[in-house]
Amino acid sequence: MFKSSKKVVAAVLAFAMLASATACKSDTSWAMKNDSLTAPIGVYIYNLYSAYQTAQSTATDTSKPVLEQKIDGKDAETYIKQKALDSTKMLFVMNDKMKELGLTLTADETKAISSNTDTQWAQASATLEKYGVSKASFNLAYSDYYTKYQKVFTALYGKGGKKEVSEAEMKAYFEKNYTDFSYFLKPLYNTDATGNTVLLKDSEKAAVKKEFEAYAADVKAGKKTMQQAADEYKTSSKQTTDQLQSATEILNTNSGYPEDFISLLSSMKAGEVKAAEASGVYLVVMKNDISKKTSSELGTESSRNSVLAQMKAKEYADEIDKEAAAYTNVTLNQKALDSYKPSMFVTAASSTAPAASAAASEAAPATSSK
């Protein structure tokens, strides 16, 4: 009887020790969660990596490692970890907003998310998997998040939204900030057989100038339209593609156009035509009356949303950033979060992984995908 009791006690003690050991070994598979969403640790890793890349591009002293510098007044490690934490919280902010606005993803949107993830993952997987980011985590942090981010934006600022932008506001913004223009051009250089650039001789440049000034004069006089002038140049230069380029957009440093070209258009009045040299090309350019494009540009959903984004994207991004920084309706898995540090990326090569931009940041160590 006594021996039997000893066996029972020993078994109980062994079970208790096993339970205690299991309890000490905490679950590090998730980063944060609440009643409606769990963010895998891979999401935080992705965001930590993205934040590290942002810090690298923001740092001003190229002679020192990024982690030895300050970013936005904070030491780089603190900046990176905070940005990654807030970026992960953004998933919860967006999840709440989808519920609040009664929004759900359509079948087409879900299909597009999957397709976008497949495309991006093909480029990003080699970098992200070695840090422990799975395709599922990448999908949640990147493609799924940004689809919801855009959907909430449209619901808030679009027709019927709580922050709806009126037609009058959009019209005024569009006509003040956008430029409608058409142009065709001739590079003032040629490329030789070895691929080297050879500048045109002065006599050749003078001939181009004369030809293009004649085109501009004919358009000004109403003898030719820009399309007819461009077609004439296409024939004379023996080109095989349409030479006339047209665009309607905000011309600034982010537009991709050279500064001297932007300055040229800024100096022109609606309806004016000029022949001019800019950034190694000679061109004929016409600044069109922007008001004639208002109805067509604001009349289609895609272009309307593009204008709306130009108007309110920063306001929206700032609001989401602020809400994420203050978000408390979430349980943090601090032990898991502390397992990943920005220093793990110090020797990382340049990544092909897409950055998480104004909403999510990026990745850290691990041998298994999360």
N, C-alpha and C positions, 0 to 999 in steps of 0.2 A: 504493500500500500504506500509505504514511504517512498520507495523507488519510483512508483508510478507518479506520485505528486511531484517529485523532482523533475521528471520528464516534462510534465505539463508546464511547470514554472520556466524551465529552460526554453521551451517552445514559445511561451509568451514573451520572454525577454528577447529572444531572437527576432520575433516579429516586430517588437517595439523598436529594436535597433535598426531593422530594415526600413521601417516607416520613417524613423528619424533621419536616416541617410537619404531617403527619397525626398523628404521635405527640404533638406538642405540643398539638394540639387535642383535649383529652380528652373523653370521653363523659360528659355531665352529665345524661343521661336517667334515671339511677337514683340512689337515695340510699344504699342499703346492700344487701348481698346475702351469701348463703352458698350452700352446695351445693344447698339445697332450695328457696330462695325469694329472689326479687329484689323489693325495694320500689322502685317508680318514684319519681322525685323529687316527683311530685305528691302522694304520700302524706305526705312530709315537709312539703311546703308546707301541706297541709291541717292537719297537726298543729301547725305553727308558728302558723298563723292561730288555731286553737283555743286554743293556749297564750297568745296575745296577748289573746284575749277573757277568758280566765281571769284573767290579770294585771289587766286593766281592772276586773273585778268584785271583785278582791281588794284592790286599792289603796285606801288609806284617805284619802289627801289629794286631794280633788277639785279643789283649786286648781292642781295641777301636772300636767303630762302624765305618763302612766303610765311612760314610759321614763326619767323623771327621778326615779323612786322606787325603793324597795327592796321586794321581795316575798319573804317568808320569809327575810329576812336577806341576800338577794342583790340586786345591782342588777338591775332589771327585764329588761334585755336578756339577761343571763346566765341568769336564771330561765326566761325564755321559750324560749331556744334549748335549754337542757338538758331542759326538759319536752317539747319537740317531739322531741328526739333519743330520749329514753326512751320516748315514746309510739310512735315508729316501731319501736323495738326490741321493743315488746310484740307486734307481729305475729309476730316470730320466736320469742318465748317461747311464744306460743299455738300456733304451728305445731309446735314441739317437743312441747308437751304433748298435742296431738291425736295425734301419732305414738306417744308414750310410752304413752298410754292406749288405743291401738288404735281411735281414733274417726275416723269419716268422716261427711261431711254426706250426709244422705239426699236423694233427689230432691225431696221436699216442702220440705225446708229450703233447698235450692238455689233452688227456685222462689220461696220466701218471701223470700229474700235479694234476688233480682232485683226482686220486686214492691216491697219496702221501699225499695230504691235508687231505683226509678222514681218513687215517691211523694216521697221526700225530695229527690231531684235536681231535681224540678220547682220546688221552692222555693229550693234552694241554688245552682243552676247559675249564675244571674245574678251572684252574688257570687263564687263559687269559680272560674269559668272565667276571669275577668279576671286572676286571679292565677296561672293556669296549671294548675289542677287539673282533670283530665278526669273523666268519669263513672266510668271504670274504676278510677282511683285512689281516688275517693270510695267506690266500692263495696268495695274492698279494705280501706280504712282505717276504714270505718264499718259498713256492714251485714254484710259477711262476717266482720269481726273480732268484732262483738258476738254474732253467732250462735254462733261458736266459743267465745267467752268464757263464754256461758251454758251451752253444752253441756259444757265442761270442768268448770265449777262443779258441775253436776248429777252428773257422773261421779265427782267427788271426794267430795262431801258427801252424795250420795244413797245409796240402798240398794246395798250391796255395794262402795261406794267406799272408797278408802284412808283418808278422813277421815269416814266415815259417821257421821251424827248419829243416835243411837238414838231409838226411839219414846218412851222415858221422858223423854229430854232435850227432845224436841220438845213433848211434852205439858206438861211443867213450864214451858217457856218460853212456850208459847201461853197457858196459863191465868194466868200471872203478868203478861204484858205486853199482852195483847189485851183489848179491851172490846167486849161485844155490847150493842147498844142500839137502841131504836126511839123515834121522835118524830114529832110533827106540829106545825106552827107557823102563826102569823098575824103578818105584818109589822105593826109599829106605825106604819105610814105608808101613804099612798096616792100614786099618781102621777097628776098632772093631765093635761089634754089636751095640754099643751106638753112633757110629759115630765119636769116638775119634781117633786121629792119633797115631799109635804106631810105633816107629822107629824100623827098622830091627836090630837084634843082630849083633855083629861084625862078627860072623861066617856066618850069612846069607848074610851080605854085601860082605864078601870074596868070597862066592859061586857065587854071581851075577857078581862080578868083573871077576872071572875066566871064567865064561860062556861068558860074553860079549867080553873079550879079545880074546877068541877063535873064536868068530864070526868075529871080526875085522881082525884077522890073516888070516882067510880063504878068506875074501874079498880081502885083500892085495895081497894074493898069487894067486888070480884069480880062486880059487876053488869054490867060490860062488859069486853071485851078491848080492847087498844089499837087493834086493827083496827076494832072496832065504834065506838069513840069517834071515831076518825079519819073513819070513814064518816059518822057523825052530823054532824061538823063540815063535811065535804064538802057535805052537803045544806044545812046552815044557811047556809053561805057561798056557795052556788051555784057551787061549783067543778066542773070536769068531769073532773079527773084524781084518781087515788088520792092521798090526802094523807099516808098513813103512809110514813115513810122508815125504813129499817133498815140497820144496818151492823155489821160485825165487823172491827175494826182497832186498830192501835196509835194512841192519841191523844197526839200531841205537836205541836210547832210545825210539823212537816212534813206533818201530816195535813190541813191546810186548814181545820180547825174553829177558831172563835174561842176565845181563851184562857178567857173566862168560861164558855163552854159546856163546855170541857174540865174546868175547875175544878168545875163543877156535877156532872158525871158522876163525877169523882174522889171527891167527897164522899158519893156515894150507895152504898148496899149493893145486892147482887144482889137483884132482885125489887122494889126500891123504885121508886115513881112520884112524880114531882114536876111541878107547874105553876110556871113561873118565867119571868122576863124575862131575856133575854141578847142582847146585841149588836143591839138594835133590833127584836127579835121577842119574841113571847110564845109559849111552847111547853108541851106536855106531853111529858115524856120518861120512858122506863122503862129502867132498867139491868137487863139480863137476866143469868141465870146463865151465865157463860162456859163452865163445864164441860159444859153441855148442847150446846155447839157443837163440842167437841173432836173427836169421832169424824167428824163430817161435814166439818169443815174440813181435817183431816189425812187424810181418806179419799179425796180426789180429788187427782190429780196436780198440777193447776194451783194449787190453794190450798195444797197441801203445799209445793210449790216456792216459793210466795210467803212462807210462814212460814220456810222454810229460808233464803231470801235475807235476810230480816230478821235471822236469827240469825248468819249467817256471811258476809254480803256484804262487810263492812269487813275482816274477817280475810283474805278471799280477795283483795280489791283491794290491800291492803297487801302481800301476798305477791307478787302480779304486779308491783307497782311496784318492790319490792326486787329481784326477779329481773331486771327490765328494766334497772335502773340498773347492775347488776353483769354484764350479758350481754356476753360477748366473742367468741362464736362467729359473728362477722359482720365483713365488710369494709366500711368506711365510704368513701364517695366524698366525701372532704373538700372537694375543689374545688367540687363541686356543692352540698354543704351550705352552704359559705361564701358561695355566690352569693345566698342569701336571708337577709334581715335583718328583724327585727321592725319596723323603722322604715318599711317599705313599707306598713304598715297604719295609719299615723298619721292619714291623711286619709280612711280607709275609713268608709263609713256603717255604721250598725248592720246586722248580718247576719241573714239568715233561715236561714243554714246551721246544721244541728244540731251542737252541740258534742260533742266526743269523750269527755267526762266522765272517769271514773276510769281510762281506759285509753288513749285516744289524744288528742292535742291538735290544733292547726290550721294554717293556710296562708300563702304569700308570693309575689313577683313572677314574671312570665313572660308572654310573648306567645303561646306555643304551649302547647296542652294536653299534660299529662304523664300 
